[in-house]
Amino acid sequence: MRKKIIIGNWKMNNDKQETENFLLKLKNKTWNKEIEVKVSPSFVSLENAQKILRNSPVEVVAQNMHYEKNGAFTGEISCKMLKSINVNSVIIGHSERRTLFYENEDIIKRKIKTALNNEMKVIFCFGESLEDRNKKKHIKTITKQLDVIMSDLKTNQRNQIILAYEPIWAIGTGLNATPEQAQQIHKHVREEIATAFNKNLANSVQILYGGSLKPNNSEEIFSKPDIDGGLIGGASLSFDDFYSIIRSIDKK
C-alpha cells in the first residue's frame, strides 16, 4: 500500500520568525504515522527548520538545487550544501522554475541525475499549460515531460522519485483540476510507467496533485484511487489550512 504524502511548498514566503512559529505548531500536532508530511521553506530557513523539527517525523525539503557540485554559479545551491545540513529531498521541475527561470528539459534532467546519484529523493513536477489542455495536447505534453525520468532511470533509483502533477493553469490561480481530471492524468502516468518499466513500479510510485489545493477540495481529490497526496502551495502558508489538508487525507 502506498503511503500518503503532504508537502508544503512555501516558495518565496515566510521569514525566520514566521517559519519558527509555523513549525513549532506543526511539531506539536499528530496524524496517522502512515502519512508523510514534508515542508519546503526558503533556503535561508532550511537549517533552522531542521533544528526545530529534530525528533519530529516532518521532513524538510529543498525547493531547488543546481546540477553542479560546486563552482562559479552565483546565487545557486548545490546538492553537497543541502546534504551537509541533512536535507535529502528536493523539488525539481516546478512550473515556476520552467516558466519564470526558463529551465528546459535538459537542465531538469541534469538536476535529477545529480540528485539521484547523490542519494537524494526527488519530487518531480510536471503539468500542462491551459493552451495545451484547450488544444487537447495535455497528454502529449505530460508524456514528453515524463521522458526525463523514463529514459535512463536506474533500477536502484526508482524508489527515490515522487511525482507531482501540477497543471500550470491551476497554480496560484484559484482554479483547480476537477477530481476526475486529476485522476485521469494520474492513471495515465501509472500506465506510462507500467509500459516503460513494470506494473509493480507503476503501482508503488507515489503521485501527488498540486494546483490550488485547499481544505474545501482536498478530501474529494484525495479520494481518487491514483492520487497519493498533495504538493500544497498557497494553502500551506496558513497553518490552519495546511493542517486541515493533512487531516483530510488522514480520513482515507
PASEBA-1860 file (N, C-alpha, C; in nm, 3 decimals):
! residues 252
1> MRKKIIIG> 0.085/-0.120/0.000/0.000/0.000/0.000/0.088/0.125/0.000 ~ 0.053/0.219/-0.089/0.132/0.342/-0.100/0.104/0.437/0.017 ~ 0.211/0.492/0.075/0.194/0.592/0.179/0.142/0.722/0.119 ~ 0.062/0.794/0.194/0.013/0.926/0.153/0.117/1.031/0.191 ~ 0.126/1.136/0.109/0.225/1.241/0.131/0.160/1.378/0.118 ~ 0.191/1.465/0.212/0.151/1.606/0.202/0.278/1.690/0.213 ~ 0.302/1.774/0.113/0.420/1.861/0.112/0.376/2.006/0.104 ~ 0.427/2.089/0.192/0.402/2.232/0.186/0.517/2.303/0.117
9> NWKMNNDK> 0.490/2.359/0.000/0.592/2.434/-0.075/0.569/2.582/-0.051 ~ 0.655/2.640/0.034/0.633/2.779/0.075/0.680/2.883/-0.026 ~ 0.755/2.839/-0.125/0.806/2.930/-0.229/0.880/3.047/-0.162 ~ 0.869/3.169/-0.212/0.943/3.281/-0.152/0.853/3.351/-0.048 ~ 0.824/3.277/0.057/0.739/3.326/0.165/0.794/3.278/0.299 ~ 0.754/3.347/0.405/0.787/3.313/0.544/0.933/3.346/0.580 ~ 0.947/3.448/0.665/1.080/3.484/0.715/1.115/3.391/0.832 ~ 1.223/3.421/0.902/1.270/3.333/1.009/1.165/3.313/1.118
17> QETENFLL> 1.107/3.423/1.166/1.010/3.413/1.275/0.882/3.343/1.231 ~ 0.836/3.375/1.112/0.715/3.310/1.060/0.738/3.159/1.044 ~ 0.857/3.124/0.999/0.892/2.982/0.984/0.891/2.912/1.119 ~ 0.954/2.974/1.218/0.959/2.915/1.352/0.819/2.897/1.410 ~ 0.737/3.000/1.399/0.601/2.992/1.455/0.522/2.878/1.393 ~ 0.531/2.866/1.261/0.457/2.762/1.188/0.505/2.623/1.229 ~ 0.636/2.603/1.228/0.690/2.469/1.253/0.673/2.425/1.398 ~ 0.676/2.517/1.491/0.652/2.480/1.631/0.509/2.431/1.650
25> KLKNKTWN> 0.415/2.492/1.580/0.276/2.445/1.584/0.265/2.306/1.521 ~ 0.328/2.291/1.405/0.319/2.165/1.333/0.382/2.051/1.412 ~ 0.492/2.081/1.478/0.564/1.980/1.555/0.479/1.921/1.666 ~ 0.384/1.997/1.714/0.301/1.953/1.826/0.171/1.885/1.783 ~ 0.151/1.871/1.651/0.031/1.806/1.601/0.058/1.659/1.570 ~ -0.047/1.581/1.558/-0.032/1.439/1.528/-0.120/1.400/1.409 ~ -0.082/1.291/1.344/-0.159/1.234/1.235/-0.117/1.088/1.221 ~ -0.187/1.017/1.139/-0.156/0.876/1.115/-0.010/0.861/1.072
33> KEIEVKVS> 0.060/0.767/1.133/0.202/0.750/1.105/0.230/0.705/0.962 ~ 0.125/0.659/0.893/0.142/0.619/0.753/0.140/0.738/0.658 ~ 0.115/0.857/0.710/0.115/0.979/0.627/0.249/1.050/0.644 ~ 0.312/1.079/0.531/0.438/1.153/0.533/0.409/1.302/0.514 ~ 0.456/1.383/0.606/0.439/1.529/0.597/0.575/1.592/0.577 ~ 0.584/1.683/0.480/0.709/1.749/0.448/0.683/1.898/0.429 ~ 0.783/1.980/0.460/0.774/2.125/0.436/0.896/2.170/0.359 ~ 0.875/2.270/0.275/0.983/2.319/0.190/0.999/2.470/0.207
41> PSFVSLEN> 1.072/2.512/0.311/1.096/2.656/0.333/1.197/2.711/0.233 ~ 1.222/2.841/0.242/1.326/2.901/0.158/1.463/2.853/0.205 ~ 1.563/2.873/0.120/1.698/2.826/0.152/1.748/2.881/0.285 ~ 1.718/3.009/0.315/1.773/3.069/0.437/1.716/3.007/0.564 ~ 1.604/2.936/0.551/1.540/2.877/0.669/1.559/2.726/0.681 ~ 1.627/2.665/0.586/1.637/2.519/0.586/1.705/2.465/0.711 ~ 1.819/2.522/0.747/1.893/2.467/0.860/1.818/2.489/0.991 ~ 1.758/2.606/1.007/1.681/2.633/1.127/1.559/2.541/1.136
49> AQKILRNS> 1.498/2.519/1.021/1.382/2.428/1.018/1.423/2.288/1.062 ~ 1.541/2.244/1.019/1.591/2.113/1.061/1.606/2.106/1.213 ~ 1.657/2.211/1.272/1.677/2.214/1.417/1.543/2.209/1.490 ~ 1.447/2.287/1.443/1.316/2.291/1.508/1.247/2.155/1.501 ~ 1.262/2.088/1.386/1.190/1.962/1.362/1.270/1.838/1.403 ~ 1.381/1.860/1.472/1.458/1.746/1.522/1.368/1.657/1.608 ~ 1.376/1.527/1.586/1.293/1.428/1.656/1.145/1.436/1.618 ~ 1.118/1.502/1.505/0.983/1.509/1.451/0.977/1.426/1.322
57> PVEVVAQN> 0.862/1.369/1.289/0.851/1.293/1.163/0.845/1.382/1.040 ~ 0.831/1.514/1.058/0.820/1.605/0.945/0.957/1.622/0.878 ~ 0.961/1.603/0.747/1.086/1.616/0.673/1.099/1.755/0.611 ~ 1.220/1.809/0.608/1.249/1.937/0.545/1.301/1.910/0.404 ~ 1.242/1.979/0.307/1.271/1.957/0.165/1.318/2.088/0.102 ~ 1.415/2.080/0.012/1.461/2.199/-0.060/1.372/2.226/-0.180 ~ 1.360/2.354/-0.216/1.275/2.393/-0.328/1.345/2.380/-0.463 ~ 1.477/2.368/-0.461/1.552/2.371/-0.587/1.698/2.338/-0.557
65> MHYEKNGA> 1.777/2.308/-0.659/1.921/2.291/-0.644/1.985/2.299/-0.782 ~ 2.116/2.323/-0.783/2.189/2.326/-0.909/2.238/2.186/-0.941 ~ 2.270/2.163/-1.068/2.317/2.029/-1.106/2.466/2.008/-1.087 ~ 2.542/2.118/-1.063/2.686/2.103/-1.040/2.714/2.092/-0.889 ~ 2.823/2.026/-0.857/2.861/2.006/-0.717/2.908/2.136/-0.653 ~ 2.977/2.219/-0.730/3.023/2.350/-0.683/3.066/2.430/-0.806 ~ 3.110/2.554/-0.784/3.159/2.633/-0.897/3.108/2.776/-0.897 ~ 3.138/2.846/-1.006/3.105/2.988/-1.019/2.960/3.004/-1.068
73> FTGEISCK> 2.867/2.978/-0.977/2.724/2.987/-1.008/2.658/3.074/-0.901 ~ 2.679/3.204/-0.912/2.633/3.298/-0.810/2.484/3.281/-0.781 ~ 2.454/3.268/-0.652/2.315/3.258/-0.609/2.258/3.119/-0.609 ~ 2.335/3.020/-0.653/2.284/2.883/-0.660/2.322/2.801/-0.536 ~ 2.253/2.690/-0.518/2.273/2.600/-0.405/2.300/2.460/-0.460 ~ 2.402/2.395/-0.404/2.440/2.262/-0.454/2.382/2.150/-0.369 ~ 2.383/2.034/-0.429/2.343/1.911/-0.359/2.430/1.890/-0.234 ~ 2.559/1.915/-0.249/2.652/1.896/-0.138/2.615/1.986/-0.020
81> MLKSINVN> 2.578/2.111/-0.050/2.539/2.205/0.056/2.413/2.156/0.128 ~ 2.316/2.109/0.051/2.192/2.060/0.111/2.217/1.940/0.201 ~ 2.295/1.847/0.151/2.322/1.726/0.229/2.404/1.756/0.355 ~ 2.483/1.863/0.350/2.564/1.899/0.467/2.479/1.943/0.585 ~ 2.353/1.984/0.558/2.261/2.020/0.667/2.148/1.917/0.677 ~ 2.173/1.799/0.621/2.081/1.685/0.629/1.949/1.708/0.558 ~ 1.951/1.787/0.452/1.835/1.797/0.363/1.859/1.699/0.249 ~ 1.773/1.599/0.240/1.796/1.489/0.149/1.686/1.471/0.044
89> SVIIGHSE> 1.600/1.571/0.031/1.495/1.568/-0.071/1.486/1.706/-0.135 ~ 1.449/1.708/-0.264/1.445/1.836/-0.336/1.334/1.833/-0.441 ~ 1.268/1.948/-0.456/1.168/1.966/-0.561/1.239/2.005/-0.690 ~ 1.210/1.935/-0.798/1.273/1.966/-0.927/1.164/1.970/-1.036 ~ 1.176/2.068/-1.125/1.086/2.077/-1.239/0.958/2.152/-1.214 ~ 0.949/2.226/-1.101/0.827/2.302/-1.074/0.800/2.399/-1.189 ~ 0.673/2.420/-1.218/0.637/2.503/-1.334/0.692/2.645/-1.324 ~ 0.707/2.696/-1.202/0.763/2.831/-1.187/0.911/2.832/-1.225
97> RRTLFYEN> 0.982/2.722/-1.200/1.121/2.712/-1.245/1.126/2.702/-1.398 ~ 1.030/2.634/-1.455/1.026/2.618/-1.600/0.990/2.749/-1.670 ~ 0.885/2.817/-1.619/0.833/2.933/-1.690/0.903/3.065/-1.653 ~ 0.935/3.083/-1.525/0.995/3.209/-1.481/1.147/3.209/-1.492 ~ 1.207/3.091/-1.479/1.353/3.082/-1.480/1.405/3.000/-1.599 ~ 1.314/2.970/-1.690/1.348/2.911/-1.821/1.426/2.780/-1.811 ~ 1.392/2.699/-1.715/1.456/2.568/-1.705/1.394/2.475/-1.808 ~ 1.479/2.425/-1.898/1.430/2.333/-2.001/1.449/2.188/-1.957
105> EDIIKRKI> 1.409/2.097/-2.044/1.416/1.955/-2.008/1.558/1.909/-1.981 ~ 1.654/1.966/-2.053/1.794/1.926/-2.033/1.843/1.966/-1.894 ~ 1.813/2.089/-1.852/1.852/2.135/-1.719/1.785/2.050/-1.611 ~ 1.656/2.025/-1.628/1.582/1.946/-1.530/1.639/1.805/-1.521 ~ 1.670/1.748/-1.635/1.725/1.613/-1.637/1.860/1.607/-1.565 ~ 1.943/1.708/-1.586/2.074/1.712/-1.520/2.059/1.727/-1.369 ~ 1.962/1.806/-1.326/1.937/1.822/-1.183/1.891/1.690/-1.121 ~ 1.800/1.622/-1.189/1.750/1.494/-1.139/1.864/1.394/-1.129
113> KTALNNEM> 1.946/1.387/-1.231/2.058/1.293/-1.231/2.153/1.319/-1.114 ~ 2.185/1.447/-1.091/2.273/1.483/-0.979/2.212/1.443/-0.846 ~ 2.084/1.474/-0.828/2.017/1.441/-0.702/2.014/1.290/-0.678 ~ 1.975/1.215/-0.778/1.965/1.070/-0.762/2.101/1.006/-0.739 ~ 2.201/1.054/-0.812/2.336/0.997/-0.795/2.396/1.029/-0.659 ~ 2.339/1.129/-0.592/2.385/1.164/-0.457/2.285/1.118/-0.350 ~ 2.203/1.021/-0.388/2.111/0.955/-0.296/2.011/1.051/-0.233 ~ 1.967/1.149/-0.311/1.860/1.237/-0.267/1.728/1.192/-0.327
121> KVIFCFGE> 1.620/1.219/-0.257/1.488/1.195/-0.313/1.447/1.316/-0.397 ~ 1.376/1.290/-0.504/1.333/1.396/-0.595/1.180/1.400/-0.599 ~ 1.125/1.519/-0.577/0.984/1.542/-0.602/0.978/1.608/-0.739 ~ 0.944/1.528/-0.839/0.950/1.574/-0.978/0.813/1.627/-1.022 ~ 0.810/1.754/-1.061/0.686/1.820/-1.100/0.668/1.820/-1.252 ~ 0.544/1.802/-1.293/0.512/1.807/-1.436/0.368/1.854/-1.450 ~ 0.335/1.905/-1.567/0.198/1.951/-1.588/0.187/2.038/-1.712 ~ 0.065/2.046/-1.763/0.041/2.114/-1.890/-0.007/2.257/-1.870
129> SLEDRNKK> 0.006/2.337/-1.973/-0.047/2.473/-1.973/-0.196/2.469/-2.011 ~ -0.264/2.581/-1.991/-0.405/2.589/-2.030/-0.418/2.575/-2.181 ~ -0.322/2.630/-2.254/-0.325/2.619/-2.400/-0.314/2.473/-2.444 ~ -0.223/2.399/-2.380/-0.209/2.257/-2.411/-0.340/2.182/-2.386 ~ -0.402/2.213/-2.274/-0.527/2.142/-2.241/-0.639/2.180/-2.337 ~ -0.650/2.309/-2.369/-0.756/2.352/-2.461/-0.738/2.292/-2.601 ~ -0.613/2.270/-2.639/-0.584/2.210/-2.771/-0.579/2.057/-2.764 ~ -0.612/2.005/-2.646/-0.612/1.860/-2.622/-0.474/1.799/-2.647
137> KHIKTITK> -0.370/1.877/-2.612/-0.232/1.829/-2.625/-0.172/1.797/-2.488 ~ -0.255/1.797/-2.383/-0.202/1.784/-2.248/-0.137/1.647/-2.224 ~ -0.194/1.542/-2.279/-0.136/1.409/-2.260/0.002/1.402/-2.327 ~ 0.012/1.456/-2.446/0.139/1.457/-2.520/0.244/1.537/-2.444 ~ 0.205/1.652/-2.389/0.297/1.737/-2.313/0.348/1.665/-2.189 ~ 0.257/1.602/-2.118/0.295/1.531/-1.995/0.385/1.413/-2.025 ~ 0.354/1.341/-2.132/0.439/1.227/-2.171/0.581/1.273/-2.202 ~ 0.593/1.386/-2.269/0.725/1.440/-2.302/0.800/1.480/-2.175
145> QLDVIMSD> 0.731/1.545/-2.082/0.795/1.585/-1.957/0.841/1.463/-1.876 ~ 0.761/1.360/-1.876/0.795/1.239/-1.802/0.915/1.166/-1.861 ~ 0.945/1.194/-1.986/1.056/1.124/-2.052/1.189/1.148/-1.982 ~ 1.203/1.261/-1.911/1.330/1.288/-1.843/1.359/1.188/-1.732 ~ 1.254/1.125/-1.679/1.279/1.021/-1.578/1.261/0.881/-1.636 ~ 1.194/0.869/-1.749/1.172/0.739/-1.810/1.294/0.689/-1.885 ~ 1.371/0.782/-1.943/1.474/0.744/-2.039/1.593/0.671/-1.979 ~ 1.642/0.715/-1.863/1.762/0.650/-1.810/1.762/0.635/-1.658
153> LKTNQRNQ> 1.645/0.617/-1.602/1.635/0.596/-1.457/1.687/0.456/-1.424 ~ 1.783/0.451/-1.334/1.841/0.323/-1.296/1.746/0.247/-1.202 ~ 1.756/0.116/-1.208/1.667/0.031/-1.128/1.671/0.066/-0.980 ~ 1.792/0.088/-0.928/1.804/0.114/-0.784/1.767/0.256/-0.745 ~ 1.727/0.339/-0.842/1.690/0.477/-0.812/1.539/0.500/-0.818 ~ 1.464/0.400/-0.854/1.321/0.419/-0.877/1.245/0.460/-0.752 ~ 1.292/0.411/-0.637/1.222/0.447/-0.512/1.264/0.584/-0.460 ~ 1.349/0.655/-0.534/1.391/0.789/-0.494/1.304/0.898/-0.558
161> IILAYEPI> 1.209/0.857/-0.641/1.127/0.953/-0.715/0.985/0.959/-0.659 ~ 0.938/1.080/-0.634/0.798/1.107/-0.605/0.750/1.200/-0.717 ~ 0.637/1.170/-0.776/0.586/1.251/-0.886/0.479/1.349/-0.835 ~ 0.474/1.466/-0.897/0.373/1.565/-0.858/0.314/1.628/-0.984 ~ 0.188/1.594/-1.009/0.117/1.653/-1.124/0.063/1.789/-1.085 ~ 0.112/1.892/-1.155/0.069/2.029/-1.128/0.032/2.098/-1.258 ~ -0.096/2.096/-1.295/-0.137/2.170/-1.414/-0.105/2.317/-1.398 ~ -0.029/2.373/-1.491/0.019/2.511/-1.478/-0.097/2.609/-1.460
169> WAIGTGLN> -0.207/2.581/-1.528/-0.321/2.672/-1.524/-0.392/2.673/-1.389 ~ -0.354/2.581/-1.301/-0.420/2.574/-1.170/-0.330/2.618/-1.055 ~ -0.211/2.667/-1.086/-0.117/2.704/-0.979/-0.130/2.853/-0.947 ~ -0.177/2.881/-0.827/-0.190/3.019/-0.782/-0.301/3.096/-0.849 ~ -0.391/3.026/-0.921/-0.496/3.095/-0.996/-0.631/3.086/-0.926 ~ -0.642/2.995/-0.828/-0.771/2.970/-0.767/-0.849/2.863/-0.840 ~ -0.803/2.831/-0.962/-0.863/2.722/-1.038/-0.797/2.592/-0.996 ~ -0.865/2.483/-1.016/-0.801/2.354/-0.993/-0.864/2.252/-1.085
177> ATPEQAQQ> -0.785/2.150/-1.117/-0.841/2.041/-1.196/-0.951/1.975/-1.115 ~ -1.055/1.930/-1.182/-1.159/1.855/-1.111/-1.096/1.724/-1.062 ~ -1.154/1.663/-0.961/-1.102/1.533/-0.916/-1.092/1.433/-1.031 ~ -1.189/1.440/-1.122/-1.190/1.347/-1.236/-1.075/1.377/-1.333 ~ -1.048/1.506/-1.358/-0.937/1.543/-1.445/-0.803/1.501/-1.385 ~ -0.788/1.525/-1.255/-0.664/1.487/-1.187/-0.645/1.337/-1.189 ~ -0.752/1.262/-1.161/-0.745/1.117/-1.161/-0.707/1.064/-1.299 ~ -0.762/1.125/-1.403/-0.730/1.082/-1.540/-0.581/1.090/-1.567
185> IHKHVREE> -0.518/1.200/-1.526/-0.375/1.217/-1.551/-0.294/1.121/-1.464 ~ -0.330/1.107/-1.339/-0.257/1.016/-1.250/-0.263/0.872/-1.302 ~ -0.380/0.833/-1.349/-0.396/0.699/-1.405/-0.309/0.683/-1.530 ~ -0.310/0.785/-1.615/-0.228/0.782/-1.737/-0.080/0.767/-1.702 ~ -0.035/0.840/-1.602/0.106/0.834/-1.563/0.142/0.693/-1.516 ~ 0.056/0.631/-1.439/0.083/0.493/-1.396/0.092/0.399/-1.516 ~ 0.007/0.421/-1.614/0.011/0.338/-1.734/0.142/0.358/-1.811 ~ 0.188/0.484/-1.816/0.316/0.513/-1.882/0.432/0.442/-1.811
193> IATAFNKN> 0.430/0.447/-1.680/0.536/0.383/-1.601/0.532/0.231/-1.617 ~ 0.412/0.176/-1.620/0.397/0.031/-1.639/0.454/-0.012/-1.773 ~ 0.431/0.070/-1.875/0.484/0.039/-2.009/0.636/0.052/-2.013 ~ 0.687/0.158/-1.952/0.832/0.184/-1.955/0.909/0.090/-1.864 ~ 0.850/0.052/-1.751/0.921/-0.032/-1.653/0.840/-0.159/-1.625 ~ 0.751/-0.153/-1.530/0.667/-0.268/-1.499/0.550/-0.224/-1.413 ~ 0.451/-0.313/-1.399/0.330/-0.279/-1.324/0.356/-0.262/-1.175 ~ 0.451/-0.338/-1.123/0.481/-0.326/-0.979/0.530/-0.186/-0.945
201> LANSVQIL> 0.619/-0.132/-1.029/0.667/0.005/-1.005/0.554/0.104/-1.023 ~ 0.473/0.084/-1.127/0.361/0.175/-1.152/0.265/0.178/-1.035 ~ 0.244/0.065/-0.973/0.151/0.058/-0.859/0.211/0.110/-0.729 ~ 0.344/0.117/-0.723/0.409/0.159/-0.598/0.451/0.306/-0.597 ~ 0.469/0.366/-0.715/0.517/0.505/-0.719/0.409/0.598/-0.664 ~ 0.453/0.697/-0.585/0.360/0.793/-0.526/0.344/0.912/-0.620 ~ 0.220/0.945/-0.650/0.191/1.057/-0.740/0.100/1.156/-0.667 ~ 0.149/1.278/-0.653/0.077/1.382/-0.581/0.007/1.476/-0.678
209> YGGSLKPN> -0.095/1.545/-0.628/-0.159/1.651/-0.707/-0.126/1.785/-0.645 ~ -0.102/1.885/-0.729/-0.080/2.021/-0.683/-0.149/2.118/-0.777 ~ -0.206/2.222/-0.723/-0.273/2.321/-0.806/-0.397/2.373/-0.737 ~ -0.379/2.477/-0.656/-0.491/2.538/-0.582/-0.565/2.436/-0.495 ~ -0.489/2.347/-0.433/-0.547/2.256/-0.334/-0.580/2.334/-0.207 ~ -0.700/2.313/-0.156/-0.745/2.384/-0.036/-0.825/2.287/0.052 ~ -0.850/2.326/0.177/-0.928/2.237/0.265/-1.065/2.202/0.208 ~ -1.124/2.291/0.126/-1.259/2.264/0.077/-1.263/2.172/-0.045
217> NSEEIFSK> -1.146/2.137/-0.103/-1.150/2.045/-0.216/-1.056/1.925/-0.198 ~ -0.971/1.929/-0.094/-0.868/1.827/-0.081/-0.925/1.687/-0.056 ~ -1.028/1.678/0.027/-1.080/1.545/0.061/-1.134/1.474/-0.063 ~ -1.204/1.546/-0.148/-1.260/1.484/-0.269/-1.149/1.444/-0.365 ~ -1.049/1.530/-0.380/-0.938/1.498/-0.470/-0.860/1.378/-0.417 ~ -0.835/1.375/-0.288/-0.759/1.264/-0.229/-0.838/1.132/-0.231 ~ -0.967/1.138/-0.256/-1.048/1.016/-0.258/-1.024/0.934/-0.383 ~ -0.961/0.992/-0.485/-0.938/0.921/-0.610/-0.827/0.817/-0.593
225> PDIDGGLI> -0.841/0.701/-0.656/-0.753/0.588/-0.628/-0.607/0.606/-0.665 ~ -0.578/0.691/-0.763/-0.439/0.706/-0.807/-0.372/0.832/-0.754 ~ -0.440/0.907/-0.668/-0.385/1.030/-0.611/-0.339/1.003/-0.469 ~ -0.210/1.022/-0.446/-0.149/0.980/-0.320/-0.118/1.095/-0.225 ~ -0.170/1.213/-0.253/-0.144/1.327/-0.166/-0.131/1.455/-0.245 ~ -0.068/1.555/-0.183/-0.063/1.685/-0.248/0.066/1.760/-0.225 ~ 0.103/1.836/-0.326/0.210/1.936/-0.314/0.137/2.069/-0.303 ~ 0.136/2.125/-0.183/0.050/2.238/-0.150/0.128/2.368/-0.159
233> GGASLSFD> 0.075/2.466/-0.232/0.138/2.596/-0.243/0.078/2.695/-0.146 ~ -0.010/2.781/-0.197/-0.067/2.890/-0.117/-0.129/2.847/0.014 ~ -0.202/2.735/0.012/-0.271/2.690/0.134/-0.174/2.642/0.241 ~ -0.048/2.614/0.203/0.049/2.568/0.303/0.106/2.683/0.385 ~ 0.074/2.808/0.346/0.122/2.924/0.421/0.035/2.952/0.544 ~ -0.086/2.902/0.541/-0.175/2.913/0.657/-0.165/2.783/0.735 ~ -0.125/2.792/0.862/-0.112/2.669/0.940/-0.244/2.595/0.948 ~ -0.353/2.667/0.973/-0.483/2.601/0.987/-0.523/2.529/0.859
241> DFYSIIRS> -0.501/2.595/0.744/-0.536/2.532/0.616/-0.449/2.409/0.590 ~ -0.320/2.422/0.616/-0.228/2.311/0.590/-0.263/2.191/0.677 ~ -0.290/2.216/0.805/-0.323/2.106/0.895/-0.459/2.045/0.858 ~ -0.552/2.128/0.812/-0.681/2.077/0.767/-0.665/1.983/0.648 ~ -0.571/2.016/0.560/-0.545/1.930/0.443/-0.483/1.797/0.488 ~ -0.392/1.805/0.585/-0.335/1.681/0.641/-0.447/1.595/0.699 ~ -0.536/1.658/0.774/-0.645/1.585/0.837/-0.740/1.525/0.732 ~ -0.754/1.595/0.620/-0.846/1.545/0.516/-0.794/1.418/0.452
249> IDKK> -0.663/1.404/0.441/-0.608/1.279/0.386/-0.598/1.174/0.494 ~ -0.595/1.216/0.619/-0.589/1.124/0.732/-0.717/1.041/0.742 ~ -0.824/1.090/0.680/-0.952/1.018/0.684/-0.955/0.901/0.587 ~ -0.858/0.898/0.493/-0.861/0.797/0.389/-0.808/0.663/0.439
END
